[in-house]
Amino acid sequence: MRIDIHCHAIGKGTDIKKTDTEIYFNPYDNQLLFTRLLYAKLEQDLINMDADLNADQQISTDEYFSLLFTLLSTSEELDGIVLLALDALYSPEDGELDTKKTDLWVSNRFLSEKVKELNNQLRDKGSDKKFYFGASVNPNRKDWKKELEYVIHQTDAVLVKLIPSAQHIHLMNKKHRDFYKALNSAQIPLLCHVGPEYSFPEGIRKKELDCYRNLEKPLECGVRVIAAHCATPVFPIIEKNVIREFSIFMEAANSGSTQLWADTSALSLSTRIPFIQEIVVTFPSKWLIHGSDFPIPIDSWPHLPLITHGITPAEYVRICKTKNPFDRDIRIKQVHGFDNTIMENAEKVLRLP
């Protein structure tokens, strides 16, 4: 199966007490200028994809999932998409919910039910495509054991997703050891953001928490780990390129059986073009897993023919004509030289039902 393991669930709920039935989104009491501009761009991109069904210039939760359904249904490249939950921010000190710094909360209960609903719609349409549920449990929360038990035993979660900076998680803290052991015991992989995180105000403020070296602790506990974005910089001028250092870290982690993978999400960003060829050459395909990071922009125009790693005019025209952003992301990576096998590596890692 050809699976995209990295697609975000977003919505427009405003009541933090109703996260079982709606996505909570409220960055306005904690926002930075960059994230304000980013959110506006993402919403406009979705409007341009005809997601704004009631023409109110906003994308509701239902409209977003309707768009995802259409995009997977019509995809020529994908068999499935993993939709990612995002747990709230809980204080590392006392485990209490931090409502001010929680800007986006996609609860496991909401998303697991939404995935079932979408898959029922796909079956009714006669499609064998499928959405998969990617859970998120913040190990800082007081009741993490109860929440993880729910994810393991009452859902079809294929992975657990964490963004350490946005969720204030110190991965190397020894108090998380039992959390990692529980993941290992359940054979649920950890998809963890590494590298710069500009989508959340706390991601910018707590960037040190997203260092790839912090993956040492879950790896020590036997967890299968997927490092998002291959640890690449977002802005080449202001950020250090650690691709080579990260590849050495991967080699050490995979000296026996493969335990650490990296996903290719958000590599189609125009600012990451300078790093793509280095990634293709540096990382073996058997360690890479396909992901898009949708709705992060997937632009075709910057991948210029003859200038960008030898892309031909015909290849450039094809990706520019590809309307479906999931298909466009795959075709961009193909012309840059990523092996097609990365599309199928998810089956080797995910806890598939």
VEXDREN-2710 file (C-alpha; in Angstrom, 1 decimal):
% VEXDREN-2710
k/r/px/py/pz
1/MET/0.0/0.0/0.0
2/ARG/1.1/3.5/-0.7
3/ILE/0.5/5.5/2.4
4/ASP/1.1/9.2/3.4
5/ILE/1.9/9.0/7.1
6/HIS/1.9/12.7/7.9
7/CYS/-1.3/14.7/7.3
8/HIS/-2.6/17.1/9.9
9/ALA/-6.2/17.4/11.2
10/ILE/-7.2/21.0/11.6
11/GLY/-10.4/22.7/12.6
12/LYS/-12.1/25.8/14.0
13/GLY/-13.7/24.8/17.4
14/THR/-13.4/27.4/20.1
15/ASP/-14.6/25.6/23.2
16/ILE/-11.7/23.7/24.9
17/LYS/-14.3/21.7/26.9
18/LYS/-15.7/20.1/23.8
19/THR/-12.6/18.4/22.3
20/ASP/-14.3/15.0/22.2
21/THR/-16.6/16.4/19.4
22/GLU/-14.6/19.2/17.8
23/ILE/-11.1/20.3/17.1
24/TYR/-10.0/23.1/19.3
25/PHE/-8.1/26.0/17.8
26/ASN/-7.2/29.2/19.7
27/PRO/-3.8/30.7/19.1
28/TYR/-4.9/34.3/19.6
29/ASP/-3.9/34.6/23.2
30/ASN/-0.5/33.2/22.6
31/GLN/0.3/34.1/19.0
32/LEU/3.4/35.4/17.2
33/LEU/3.4/37.5/14.0
34/PHE/4.9/34.6/12.0
35/THR/2.3/32.1/13.0
36/ARG/-0.5/34.6/12.4
37/LEU/0.7/35.1/8.8
38/LEU/1.2/31.3/8.3
39/TYR/-2.3/30.5/9.5
40/ALA/-3.8/33.1/7.1
41/LYS/-1.8/31.7/4.2
42/LEU/-2.9/28.1/5.0
43/GLU/-6.5/29.1/5.1
44/GLN/-6.3/30.9/1.9
45/ASP/-4.6/27.9/0.2
46/LEU/-7.5/25.8/1.4
47/ILE/-10.0/28.3/0.0
48/ASN/-8.2/28.2/-3.3
49/MET/-8.8/24.4/-3.3
50/ASP/-12.5/25.0/-3.2
51/ALA/-12.8/23.8/0.5
52/ASP/-14.9/26.9/1.5
53/LEU/-18.3/25.2/0.7
54/ASN/-20.4/28.0/2.2
55/ALA/-18.3/30.8/0.8
56/ASP/-17.8/32.5/4.2
57/GLN/-14.0/32.9/3.6
58/GLN/-13.3/30.5/6.5
59/ILE/-12.6/26.7/6.6
60/SER/-14.6/24.9/9.2
61/THR/-13.7/21.5/10.6
62/ASP/-16.3/19.7/8.5
63/GLU/-15.2/21.6/5.3
64/TYR/-11.6/20.5/5.9
65/PHE/-12.5/16.9/6.3
66/SER/-14.7/17.0/3.3
67/LEU/-11.7/18.3/1.3
68/LEU/-9.5/15.5/2.6
69/PHE/-12.1/12.9/1.6
70/THR/-12.3/14.3/-1.9
71/LEU/-8.5/14.5/-2.2
72/LEU/-7.9/10.9/-1.1
73/SER/-10.9/9.6/-3.2
74/THR/-9.5/11.2/-6.4
75/SER/-5.8/10.6/-5.7
76/GLU/-4.0/8.7/-8.5
77/GLU/-1.0/8.0/-6.2
78/LEU/-2.2/7.1/-2.7
79/ASP/-4.0/4.2/-1.1
80/GLY/-4.2/5.7/2.3
81/ILE/-3.5/8.7/4.6
82/VAL/-2.7/8.8/8.3
83/LEU/-4.5/11.7/10.0
84/LEU/-2.7/13.0/13.0
85/ALA/-4.1/14.0/16.4
86/LEU/-2.3/16.5/18.5
87/ASP/-2.6/16.3/22.3
88/ALA/-2.8/19.5/24.4
89/LEU/0.0/21.2/26.2
90/TYR/0.4/19.9/29.8
91/SER/2.8/21.4/32.3
92/PRO/6.0/19.3/32.7
93/GLU/6.0/20.3/36.4
94/ASP/2.5/19.4/37.6
95/GLY/0.8/17.7/34.6
96/GLU/-2.0/20.3/34.5
97/LEU/-3.6/21.4/31.2
98/ASP/-2.2/24.8/30.0
99/THR/-5.1/26.4/28.2
100/LYS/-3.2/29.5/27.2
101/LYS/-0.3/27.7/25.5
102/THR/-2.6/25.0/23.9
103/ASP/-3.2/26.5/20.5
104/LEU/-4.4/23.4/18.7
105/TRP/-5.9/20.3/20.3
106/VAL/-7.0/17.4/18.1
107/SER/-8.2/14.8/20.6
108/ASN/-7.9/11.1/20.2
109/ARG/-11.6/10.6/20.8
110/PHE/-12.6/13.1/18.1
111/LEU/-10.2/12.0/15.5
112/SER/-10.6/8.2/15.9
113/GLU/-14.3/8.6/15.4
114/LYS/-13.8/11.0/12.4
115/VAL/-11.5/8.4/10.8
116/LYS/-14.2/5.7/11.2
117/GLU/-16.8/8.1/9.7
118/LEU/-14.6/8.9/6.7
119/ASN/-13.8/5.2/6.1
120/ASN/-17.5/4.4/6.1
121/GLN/-18.0/7.0/3.5
122/LEU/-15.2/5.6/1.4
123/ARG/-16.8/2.1/1.6
124/ASP/-20.2/3.4/0.7
125/LYS/-18.6/4.9/-2.4
126/GLY/-17.1/1.5/-3.3
127/SER/-13.5/2.7/-2.7
128/ASP/-10.8/0.5/-1.1
129/LYS/-8.8/3.6/0.0
130/LYS/-8.5/4.2/3.7
131/PHE/-7.7/6.8/6.3
132/TYR/-5.7/5.8/9.3
133/PHE/-5.7/7.2/12.8
134/GLY/-2.5/8.7/14.2
135/ALA/-2.9/9.2/17.9
136/SER/-1.2/11.8/20.2
137/VAL/-0.6/11.4/24.0
138/ASN/1.4/14.0/25.8
139/PRO/3.4/12.1/28.5
140/ASN/3.4/15.1/30.7
141/ARG/-0.4/14.8/31.4
142/LYS/-1.3/13.3/34.8
143/ASP/-3.4/10.6/33.2
144/TRP/-1.2/9.6/30.3
145/LYS/-1.5/5.9/31.3
146/LYS/-5.2/6.1/31.0
147/GLU/-5.1/8.0/27.7
148/LEU/-2.5/5.7/26.2
149/GLU/-4.5/2.6/27.3
150/TYR/-7.5/4.1/25.5
151/VAL/-5.4/4.6/22.3
152/ILE/-3.9/1.1/22.5
153/HIS/-7.0/-0.9/23.3
154/GLN/-10.0/1.1/22.0
155/THR/-8.8/2.6/18.8
156/ASP/-7.0/1.5/15.6
157/ALA/-4.1/3.9/16.2
158/VAL/-1.2/3.2/13.8
159/LEU/1.2/5.5/15.6
160/VAL/1.6/8.2/18.3
161/LYS/2.6/11.7/17.2
162/LEU/4.5/14.2/19.3
163/ILE/5.8/17.7/18.7
164/PRO/8.1/18.2/21.7
165/SER/8.4/22.0/21.5
166/ALA/4.7/22.7/20.9
167/GLN/3.8/20.2/23.7
168/HIS/6.7/21.1/26.1
169/ILE/8.0/17.5/26.2
170/HIS/11.5/16.9/27.3
171/LEU/12.1/13.6/25.6
172/MET/15.2/12.8/27.5
173/ASN/13.5/13.2/30.9
174/LYS/13.8/9.8/32.7
175/LYS/10.2/10.2/34.0
176/HIS/9.0/9.3/30.5
177/ARG/10.6/5.9/30.5
178/ASP/7.4/4.1/31.4
179/PHE/5.6/5.9/28.6
180/TYR/8.2/4.7/26.1
181/LYS/8.1/1.1/27.4
182/ALA/4.3/1.2/27.0
183/LEU/4.7/2.2/23.3
184/ASN/7.3/-0.5/22.8
185/SER/5.1/-3.1/24.4
186/ALA/2.1/-2.2/22.2
187/GLN/4.4/-2.0/19.1
188/ILE/3.1/1.5/18.3
189/PRO/5.8/3.6/16.6
190/LEU/6.5/7.2/17.7
191/LEU/6.3/9.9/14.9
192/CYS/8.3/12.7/16.4
193/HIS/8.9/16.2/15.0
194/VAL/12.6/17.1/14.8
195/GLY/14.2/20.3/13.5
196/PRO/12.7/23.8/13.4
197/GLU/9.0/24.1/14.1
198/TYR/7.3/27.3/12.9
199/SER/3.7/26.2/12.8
200/PHE/3.2/26.8/16.6
201/PRO/4.2/29.8/18.8
202/GLU/5.6/27.3/21.4
203/GLY/7.5/25.6/18.6
204/ILE/9.4/28.8/18.0
205/ARG/9.9/29.5/21.7
206/LYS/11.0/26.0/22.7
207/LYS/13.0/24.9/19.6
208/GLU/15.7/23.2/21.7
209/LEU/13.2/20.5/22.5
210/ASP/13.0/19.4/18.9
211/CYS/16.7/18.3/18.6
212/TYR/17.0/14.9/17.0
213/ARG/19.5/13.8/19.7
214/ASN/16.6/13.8/22.1
215/LEU/15.3/10.7/20.3
216/GLU/18.0/8.7/22.2
217/LYS/15.7/8.0/25.1
218/PRO/12.8/6.4/23.3
219/LEU/15.2/4.5/21.1
220/GLU/16.9/3.1/24.2
221/CYS/13.5/1.9/25.4
222/GLY/13.0/-0.1/22.1
223/VAL/10.5/2.3/20.5
224/ARG/10.4/2.4/16.8
225/VAL/10.8/6.0/15.9
226/ILE/10.0/8.1/12.8
227/ALA/11.8/11.4/12.7
228/ALA/9.7/13.9/10.8
229/HIS/11.2/16.0/8.0
230/CYS/14.6/14.2/8.1
231/ALA/15.7/16.9/10.6
232/THR/16.1/19.4/7.8
233/PRO/16.3/23.2/8.3
234/VAL/13.4/25.3/7.0
235/PHE/15.4/28.4/6.3
236/PRO/18.9/27.6/4.9
237/ILE/20.4/31.0/5.7
238/ILE/19.6/31.3/9.4
239/GLU/19.6/27.6/10.4
240/LYS/22.3/25.0/10.7
241/ASN/22.3/22.1/8.3
242/VAL/22.5/18.9/10.5
243/ILE/21.6/16.4/7.8
244/ARG/25.0/14.7/7.8
245/GLU/25.0/14.6/11.7
246/PHE/21.5/13.2/11.7
247/SER/22.5/10.5/9.2
248/ILE/25.3/9.4/11.5
249/PHE/22.8/9.3/14.4
250/MET/20.5/7.1/12.2
251/GLU/23.4/4.7/11.3
252/ALA/24.1/4.2/15.0
253/ALA/20.5/3.6/15.8
254/ASN/20.1/1.1/13.0
255/SER/23.3/-0.8/13.5
256/GLY/21.3/-3.9/14.2
257/SER/17.7/-4.0/13.0
258/THR/16.1/-0.8/11.7
259/GLN/14.6/1.1/14.6
260/LEU/14.8/4.7/13.4
261/TRP/13.2/6.0/10.2
262/ALA/12.8/9.5/8.8
263/ASP/9.8/10.8/6.9
264/THR/9.9/13.1/3.9
265/SER/7.1/15.5/5.0
266/ALA/7.3/19.2/4.1
267/LEU/10.4/18.6/1.9
268/SER/8.5/20.1/-1.1
269/LEU/8.7/23.5/0.6
270/SER/10.5/26.0/-1.6
271/THR/12.9/26.8/1.2
272/ARG/14.0/23.2/1.5
273/ILE/14.9/22.7/-2.2
274/PRO/18.6/23.3/-1.5
275/PHE/18.6/20.2/0.8
276/ILE/16.6/17.7/-1.2
277/GLN/19.5/16.3/-3.2
278/GLU/21.6/15.9/-0.1
279/ILE/18.8/13.9/1.5
280/VAL/18.3/11.7/-1.5
281/VAL/22.1/10.9/-1.6
282/THR/22.5/10.6/2.2
283/PHE/19.6/8.5/3.4
284/PRO/19.0/4.9/2.2
285/SER/15.5/4.5/0.8
286/LYS/14.9/1.7/3.3
287/TRP/15.0/4.2/6.1
288/LEU/12.6/6.7/4.6
289/ILE/8.8/6.9/4.8
290/HIS/6.6/9.1/2.7
291/GLY/4.7/12.0/4.3
292/SER/3.4/15.3/2.9
293/ASP/2.7/17.4/6.0
294/PHE/-0.5/18.7/4.4
295/PRO/-1.9/21.4/4.7
296/ILE/1.6/22.8/4.8
297/PRO/2.1/24.3/1.2
298/ILE/3.0/21.9/-1.6
299/ASP/4.1/24.3/-4.4
300/SER/5.3/23.1/-7.7
301/TRP/6.5/26.3/-9.3
302/PRO/9.8/26.6/-7.3
303/HIS/11.1/23.2/-8.6
304/LEU/12.4/24.8/-11.8
305/PRO/13.5/22.7/-14.8
306/LEU/17.2/22.3/-15.5
307/ILE/18.0/24.5/-12.4
308/THR/16.6/22.3/-9.6
309/HIS/18.5/19.1/-9.6
310/GLY/18.1/18.4/-13.3
311/ILE/14.3/18.3/-13.5
312/THR/13.3/18.3/-17.1
313/PRO/10.7/20.7/-18.7
314/ALA/8.3/17.8/-19.2
315/GLU/8.6/16.8/-15.6
316/TYR/8.0/20.3/-14.5
317/VAL/4.9/20.7/-16.6
318/ARG/3.5/17.5/-15.2
319/ILE/3.9/18.5/-11.5
320/CYS/2.5/22.0/-12.3
321/LYS/-0.6/20.4/-13.9
322/THR/-1.2/18.1/-11.0
323/LYS/-4.0/19.7/-9.0
324/ASN/-4.3/17.1/-6.2
325/PRO/-1.7/18.3/-3.6
326/PHE/-1.0/14.8/-2.3
327/ASP/-0.3/13.6/-5.8
328/ARG/1.8/16.7/-6.5
329/ASP/3.9/16.1/-3.5
330/ILE/4.7/12.6/-4.6
331/ARG/5.5/13.6/-8.1
332/ILE/7.8/16.4/-6.9
333/LYS/9.8/13.9/-4.8
334/GLN/9.9/11.4/-7.7
335/VAL/11.5/13.9/-10.1
336/HIS/14.0/14.8/-7.4
337/GLY/15.1/11.2/-7.2
338/PHE/13.4/9.6/-4.2
339/ASP/12.8/5.9/-4.8
340/ASN/9.2/4.8/-5.0
341/THR/9.8/2.2/-2.3
342/ILE/9.5/5.0/0.3
343/MET/5.8/5.0/-0.4
344/GLU/5.4/1.4/0.8
345/ASN/7.7/1.5/3.8
346/ALA/4.9/2.6/6.1
347/GLU/3.6/-1.0/6.1
348/LYS/6.8/-2.1/7.8
349/VAL/6.5/0.4/10.6
350/LEU/2.9/1.3/11.4
351/ARG/0.7/-0.7/13.7
352/LEU/-1.8/-1.6/11.0
353/PRO/-5.2/-3.1/12.0
END
